[in-house]
């Protein structure tokens, strides 16, 4: 990810969104200008646009290790999650009524499951512990012949829990006829993610240096699902509506750049994460929430004596930008349902701060963060 911090500002909120690569913006502008014709049009300009779109689809498929026909361009993970989860659940409703997910999922998954529960589906929510260990026995016991879909995120967006997708995939296919959907939004271009360990996979472009409004749903050829938006036959009939050429092609650019940079970015954030863990652990009132084996791109910690929201605001006033919880969470203000679900008390769940990185941050910036945080805490104590 290109630098999003400078000498005056530190942006440690990359799980919420990232700054687009210049090459991504160039691709968007060029494609939107040179290939403005509708790719579904039956004339030379339409054929040219269609060819460019399909080349972008082929590139994305190659980066992900899947087939081009398995790529469905979307507006982001929220749309992809809705399309994949509802599409499978509705299609299989005649023979299967059980669907399974975890209590740690992003709202764009949890709210879909809640809605399906209201429609009569038998919903199972899997537990996890403070170390982010999923209750695999609960999953195994929940799988049966009436299960159509299991949805588990690859990396939790608040705490950074890494769920065992390979083991889950093997278990799901051994014990049931269900398909596995994986929200990989916080894993793509950050952790190795083989194309063989899921049936459906979603992510958003703006988390990897792409543009907001771009995303992908990977649907393996064996997966049967209903379409949700009726209209034309775009995206193999699963997403009707005129293709947004600029966004779809710019996503391919973002994916290419981020995939190439992943080894360097990961090594960099591991060093930064380790440094911050050591420094923050030395502050009496701070409790590290993210386990040591969490994604190095996310570091969550909580204040035991002060409000996390107050600290975050003070940091923002200093030009340091962090999150107190998921930017998309609609839960009650200040309380993280992910942290609460892991067994932490209300003090920790209400006063946590998330640092999240893109890969271009420096140790010097991490030191600046620690110094600013210590100064803020000292100033608060003086006022108290």
C-alpha positions as CSV (number, residue, x, y, z in Angstrom):
1,X,0.0,0.0,0.0
2,X,1.3,3.5,-0.8
3,X,2.2,5.6,2.2
4,X,-0.9,7.1,3.9
5,X,1.1,8.8,6.6
6,X,3.5,11.7,6.6
7,X,5.5,13.8,9.1
8,X,2.3,15.5,10.4
9,X,-0.3,12.7,10.1
10,X,-0.4,9.0,10.9
11,X,-3.1,6.9,9.3
12,X,-3.4,3.6,11.2
13,X,-6.9,2.7,10.0
14,X,-6.3,0.6,6.8
15,X,-8.9,-2.0,7.8
16,X,-11.5,0.6,7.3
17,X,-10.2,1.8,3.9
18,X,-7.0,2.5,2.1
19,X,-5.7,5.3,-0.2
20,X,-6.0,4.3,-3.9
21,X,-2.8,3.6,-5.8
22,X,-2.0,6.3,-8.4
23,X,-2.0,3.5,-11.0
24,X,-5.5,2.5,-9.9
25,X,-6.8,6.0,-10.5
26,X,-5.0,6.1,-13.9
27,X,-6.6,2.8,-14.9
28,X,-10.0,4.0,-13.8
29,X,-9.7,7.3,-15.8
30,X,-8.3,5.7,-18.9
31,X,-10.8,2.9,-19.1
32,X,-13.7,5.2,-18.3
33,X,-12.6,7.5,-21.2
34,X,-11.3,5.1,-23.8
35,X,-13.8,2.3,-23.3
36,X,-17.0,4.2,-22.4
37,X,-19.2,2.0,-24.6
38,X,-21.6,-0.5,-22.9
39,X,-19.8,-3.9,-23.0
40,X,-23.2,-5.5,-23.8
41,X,-23.7,-3.4,-26.9
42,X,-23.8,-5.2,-30.2
43,X,-21.4,-3.0,-32.1
44,X,-17.6,-2.5,-32.5
45,X,-17.2,-0.2,-29.5
46,X,-19.2,-2.5,-27.3
47,X,-17.1,-5.5,-28.4
48,X,-14.0,-3.5,-27.6
49,X,-15.3,-2.7,-24.1
50,X,-16.3,-6.3,-23.6
51,X,-12.9,-7.5,-24.5
52,X,-11.2,-5.2,-22.0
53,X,-13.6,-6.2,-19.3
54,X,-12.9,-9.9,-19.9
55,X,-9.2,-9.3,-19.9
56,X,-9.6,-7.7,-16.4
57,X,-11.7,-10.7,-15.3
58,X,-9.0,-13.1,-16.6
59,X,-6.3,-11.2,-14.7
60,X,-8.2,-11.2,-11.4
61,X,-8.9,-14.9,-11.8
62,X,-5.2,-15.6,-12.4
63,X,-4.1,-13.6,-9.3
64,X,-6.7,-15.6,-7.2
65,X,-6.0,-19.0,-8.7
66,X,-9.5,-19.6,-10.1
67,X,-11.2,-19.7,-13.5
68,X,-12.4,-16.4,-15.2
69,X,-16.0,-17.7,-15.4
70,X,-15.9,-18.0,-11.6
71,X,-15.3,-14.2,-11.1
72,X,-18.4,-12.0,-10.5
73,X,-17.6,-8.3,-10.2
74,X,-19.5,-6.5,-7.4
75,X,-19.6,-3.2,-5.7
76,X,-17.8,-4.6,-2.7
77,X,-17.9,-7.3,0.0
78,X,-21.2,-6.2,1.4
79,X,-23.0,-6.9,-2.0
80,X,-21.0,-10.0,-2.5
81,X,-21.8,-11.4,0.9
82,X,-25.5,-10.7,0.4
83,X,-25.5,-12.3,-3.1
84,X,-23.5,-15.4,-2.1
85,X,-25.2,-16.1,1.2
86,X,-28.8,-15.4,0.2
87,X,-28.3,-16.9,-3.3
88,X,-27.2,-20.3,-1.9
89,X,-29.7,-20.3,0.9
90,X,-32.7,-19.5,-1.3
91,X,-31.6,-22.0,-4.0
92,X,-31.2,-24.9,-1.5
93,X,-34.3,-24.0,0.5
94,X,-36.3,-27.0,-0.8
95,X,-34.0,-29.5,0.9
96,X,-31.9,-27.5,3.4
97,X,-32.9,-25.1,6.0
98,X,-29.7,-24.8,8.2
99,X,-27.1,-22.2,7.7
100,X,-24.0,-21.6,9.9
101,X,-21.8,-18.7,10.7
102,X,-19.7,-17.3,13.5
103,X,-20.5,-14.6,16.1
104,X,-17.4,-12.7,15.0
105,X,-18.5,-11.9,11.4
106,X,-18.7,-8.5,9.8
107,X,-22.2,-6.9,10.0
108,X,-22.7,-7.5,6.2
109,X,-22.7,-11.2,7.1
110,X,-24.3,-11.2,10.5
111,X,-27.2,-9.0,9.4
112,X,-27.9,-11.2,6.4
113,X,-28.0,-14.3,8.7
114,X,-30.3,-12.5,11.1
115,X,-32.7,-11.6,8.2
116,X,-32.6,-15.2,7.0
117,X,-33.4,-16.3,10.5
118,X,-36.5,-14.2,10.5
119,X,-37.5,-15.9,7.2
120,X,-37.5,-19.3,8.9
121,X,-34.0,-20.5,8.3
122,X,-32.3,-22.5,11.1
123,X,-29.3,-20.3,12.0
124,X,-26.3,-21.5,14.0
125,X,-23.8,-19.0,15.4
126,X,-20.4,-20.5,16.3
127,X,-18.5,-19.4,19.4
128,X,-14.8,-18.5,19.7
129,X,-12.5,-17.8,22.6
130,X,-10.3,-14.9,23.6
131,X,-7.5,-16.3,21.5
132,X,-9.8,-16.4,18.5
133,X,-10.0,-20.2,18.5
134,X,-13.2,-21.2,16.7
135,X,-15.3,-23.9,18.4
136,X,-14.7,-26.6,15.8
137,X,-16.5,-29.2,17.8
138,X,-19.6,-27.0,17.7
139,X,-19.2,-26.7,13.9
140,X,-18.9,-30.4,13.5
141,X,-22.0,-31.1,15.6
142,X,-24.0,-28.5,13.8
143,X,-23.3,-29.9,10.3
144,X,-26.1,-32.2,9.0
145,X,-27.9,-33.2,5.9
146,X,-30.1,-30.1,6.1
147,X,-27.1,-27.7,6.0
148,X,-26.7,-25.7,2.8
149,X,-24.1,-23.1,3.7
150,X,-21.4,-22.2,6.2
151,X,-19.9,-18.7,6.2
152,X,-16.6,-18.0,8.1
153,X,-14.4,-14.9,7.6
154,X,-10.7,-15.6,6.9
155,X,-9.5,-12.7,9.2
156,X,-11.6,-10.8,11.7
157,X,-11.7,-7.1,10.9
158,X,-11.6,-5.8,14.5
159,X,-9.2,-8.1,16.4
160,X,-7.4,-9.9,13.6
161,X,-8.3,-13.4,14.5
162,X,-7.2,-15.8,11.8
163,X,-9.8,-18.6,11.4
164,X,-8.6,-22.1,10.1
165,X,-10.3,-21.9,6.6
166,X,-8.5,-25.0,5.3
167,X,-9.7,-27.2,8.2
168,X,-13.1,-25.7,8.1
169,X,-13.4,-26.4,4.3
170,X,-12.4,-30.0,4.8
171,X,-14.8,-30.5,7.7
172,X,-17.7,-28.9,5.9
173,X,-17.3,-31.1,2.8
174,X,-16.7,-34.2,4.8
175,X,-19.7,-33.8,7.1
176,X,-22.3,-32.2,4.8
177,X,-23.4,-31.1,1.4
178,X,-23.0,-27.5,2.3
179,X,-20.8,-24.9,0.6
180,X,-18.3,-22.7,2.4
181,X,-18.4,-19.0,1.9
182,X,-15.4,-17.0,3.1
183,X,-15.3,-13.2,3.6
184,X,-11.7,-12.6,2.7
185,X,-11.7,-8.8,2.9
186,X,-9.0,-8.6,5.5
187,X,-7.0,-11.5,4.1
188,X,-6.6,-10.8,0.4
189,X,-3.1,-9.5,-0.4
190,X,-2.1,-9.9,3.3
191,X,-2.0,-13.6,4.0
192,X,-1.6,-16.6,1.6
193,X,-5.0,-17.6,0.5
194,X,-5.2,-20.6,-1.8
195,X,-8.1,-20.8,-4.2
196,X,-9.0,-24.4,-3.3
197,X,-10.2,-23.8,0.3
198,X,-13.6,-22.2,-0.4
199,X,-16.7,-22.4,-2.6
200,X,-17.6,-18.8,-2.4
201,X,-15.2,-15.9,-1.6
202,X,-15.7,-12.2,-1.3
203,X,-13.6,-9.1,-0.8
204,X,-13.6,-5.3,-1.5
205,X,-11.2,-3.4,-3.7
206,X,-10.8,-0.4,-1.4
207,X,-9.1,-2.4,1.3
208,X,-6.1,-3.1,-1.1
209,X,-5.5,0.2,-2.7
210,X,-8.4,0.0,-5.0
211,X,-11.5,2.2,-5.3
212,X,-14.6,2.2,-3.2
213,X,-17.5,0.5,-5.1
214,X,-15.3,-2.3,-6.5
215,X,-15.3,-5.9,-5.3
216,X,-15.4,-9.5,-6.3
217,X,-17.5,-12.6,-5.5
218,X,-15.8,-15.8,-6.5
219,X,-18.4,-18.5,-7.2
220,X,-16.9,-21.9,-8.0
221,X,-18.6,-23.6,-10.9
222,X,-20.1,-26.3,-8.8
223,X,-22.0,-23.8,-6.6
224,X,-25.7,-23.3,-7.4
225,X,-27.3,-20.1,-6.3
226,X,-30.2,-17.8,-7.2
227,X,-29.7,-14.4,-8.6
228,X,-31.0,-11.6,-6.4
229,X,-31.1,-8.7,-8.9
230,X,-33.2,-9.4,-12.0
231,X,-32.5,-7.7,-15.3
232,X,-29.9,-8.4,-17.9
233,X,-27.5,-11.2,-18.2
234,X,-24.3,-9.4,-16.9
235,X,-21.9,-11.4,-14.8
236,X,-23.2,-14.7,-16.0
237,X,-26.7,-13.6,-15.0
238,X,-25.9,-13.2,-11.3
239,X,-25.6,-9.4,-11.2
240,X,-27.8,-7.6,-13.6
241,X,-26.9,-4.0,-14.5
242,X,-24.5,-2.3,-16.8
243,X,-20.9,-3.2,-16.0
244,X,-18.9,-0.4,-14.3
245,X,-15.8,-0.8,-16.5
246,X,-13.6,1.7,-14.7
247,X,-14.1,0.1,-11.3
248,X,-13.8,-3.5,-12.5
249,X,-10.6,-2.9,-14.4
250,X,-9.1,-0.7,-11.7
251,X,-9.6,-3.6,-9.2
252,X,-7.4,-5.8,-11.4
253,X,-4.7,-3.2,-11.1
254,X,-5.0,-2.9,-7.4
255,X,-4.9,-6.7,-7.0
256,X,-1.8,-7.0,-9.2
257,X,0.1,-4.3,-7.3
258,X,-0.9,-5.5,-3.8
259,X,-0.1,-9.2,-4.6
260,X,3.4,-8.3,-5.8
261,X,4.0,-6.2,-2.7
262,X,2.6,-8.7,-0.2
263,X,5.9,-10.3,1.0
264,X,7.5,-6.9,1.7
265,X,4.4,-5.5,3.3
266,X,3.9,-8.5,5.6
267,X,7.5,-8.4,6.8
268,X,7.2,-4.7,7.5
269,X,4.0,-4.9,9.5
270,X,5.2,-7.9,11.5
271,X,8.1,-5.8,12.7
272,X,5.8,-2.8,13.5
273,X,3.2,-5.0,15.2
274,X,5.9,-6.6,17.4
275,X,7.4,-3.3,18.4
276,X,4.0,-1.8,19.3
277,X,3.0,-4.9,21.3
278,X,6.1,-4.6,23.4
279,X,5.7,-0.9,24.0
280,X,2.0,-1.0,24.7
281,X,2.4,-4.0,27.0
282,X,4.6,-1.7,29.2
283,X,1.7,0.7,29.9
284,X,-0.1,-0.4,33.0
285,X,-3.6,0.3,32.0
286,X,-3.4,-1.3,28.5
287,X,-4.5,-4.8,27.7
288,X,-3.6,-6.3,24.4
289,X,-6.7,-7.9,22.9
290,X,-5.3,-9.3,19.6
291,X,-3.6,-12.7,20.2
292,X,0.0,-13.2,19.2
293,X,-1.1,-15.3,16.2
294,X,-3.5,-12.8,14.9
295,X,-3.0,-11.0,11.6
296,X,0.0,-8.7,11.9
297,X,-2.0,-6.1,10.0
298,X,-4.3,-5.6,12.9
299,X,-3.5,-4.8,16.6
300,X,-6.3,-4.3,19.0
301,X,-5.8,-3.1,22.6
302,X,-8.0,-1.7,25.4
303,X,-7.7,0.8,28.1
304,X,-8.7,-0.3,31.6
305,X,-9.0,3.2,33.2
306,X,-10.0,5.5,30.4
307,X,-12.5,5.6,27.6
308,X,-11.1,4.4,24.3
309,X,-13.3,6.9,22.4
310,X,-11.7,9.8,24.3
311,X,-8.2,8.5,23.6
312,X,-9.0,8.0,19.9
313,X,-10.4,11.6,19.7
314,X,-7.3,13.0,21.3
315,X,-5.1,11.0,18.9
316,X,-7.2,12.4,16.0
317,X,-6.6,15.9,17.2
318,X,-2.9,15.1,17.0
319,X,-3.2,13.9,13.4
320,X,-3.2,10.2,14.3
321,X,-6.1,8.2,12.9
322,X,-7.3,5.0,14.5
323,X,-10.6,3.1,15.0
324,X,-12.4,2.2,18.1
325,X,-14.2,-0.7,16.3
326,X,-15.4,-1.7,12.9
327,X,-16.3,1.3,10.7
328,X,-19.3,-0.7,9.5
329,X,-20.6,-1.8,12.9
330,X,-24.1,-0.8,13.8
331,X,-23.9,-2.0,17.4
332,X,-24.4,0.3,20.4
333,X,-21.8,3.0,20.5
334,X,-18.5,2.1,22.1
335,X,-19.2,-1.6,22.5
336,X,-17.4,-4.1,20.3
337,X,-19.6,-7.2,19.9
338,X,-16.5,-9.1,18.6
339,X,-14.5,-8.4,21.7
340,X,-17.5,-9.1,24.0
341,X,-18.2,-12.3,22.2
342,X,-14.6,-13.4,22.9
343,X,-15.3,-13.4,26.6
344,X,-13.9,-10.0,27.6
345,X,-15.7,-7.8,30.0
346,X,-17.6,-4.6,29.2
347,X,-14.6,-2.4,30.1
348,X,-12.4,-4.0,27.5
349,X,-15.1,-4.3,24.9
350,X,-16.1,-0.7,25.3
351,X,-12.6,0.9,25.4
352,X,-10.6,-0.8,22.7
353,X,-8.7,0.8,19.9
354,X,-7.8,-0.9,16.6
355,X,-4.6,-0.1,14.8
356,X,-4.6,-1.5,11.2
357,X,-1.8,-1.2,8.7
358,X,-1.3,-1.3,4.9
359,X,2.3,-2.3,4.7
360,X,4.2,1.0,4.0
361,X,4.2,2.2,7.6
362,X,7.6,2.7,9.3
363,X,9.0,1.9,12.8
364,X,9.6,5.6,13.2
365,X,5.9,6.3,12.7
366,X,5.2,3.5,15.3
367,X,7.5,5.3,17.7
368,X,5.7,8.6,17.1
369,X,2.4,6.9,17.9
370,X,3.7,5.5,21.2
371,X,5.1,8.8,22.2
372,X,1.9,10.6,21.4
373,X,-0.2,8.1,23.2
374,X,1.9,8.3,26.4
375,X,1.8,12.1,26.3
376,X,-2.0,12.0,26.0
377,X,-2.3,9.6,28.9
378,X,0.0,11.7,31.0
379,X,-2.1,14.9,30.2
380,X,-5.3,13.1,31.1
381,X,-3.8,12.0,34.5
382,X,-2.7,15.6,35.2
383,X,-6.3,16.9,34.6
384,X,-7.7,14.1,36.8
